[in-house]
Amino acid sequence: YRSFDGAYSLYENGDKRIMDGKHPYWSWCHVTAANIQTGSVTRLEQVRQVENQYFSGANDPKLYDSYLTQGALMKLGAA
């Protein structure tokens, strides 16, 4: 049994914005997952970059081939 609680927002802070075409990007910011049986809690957070190697993005068709195919997942798992 798990419970998920998500937070969503526009990606803007004052005059700084991440744009999605003509509009500020809107997406999830973080998700809290609670395992009711064990009492553990995990927090997932969407960040701009990880290890200066992986960068977040949206509306880019290349992301599918880089991260979501079986071959891409196997390559990422081997790294």
Buried (B, 14 or more C-beta within 10 A) or exposed (E): EEEEEEEEEBBEEEEEEBEBEEEEBEEEBBBBBBEEEEEEEEEEEEEEEEEEEBEBEEEEEEBEEBEEEEEBEEEEEEE
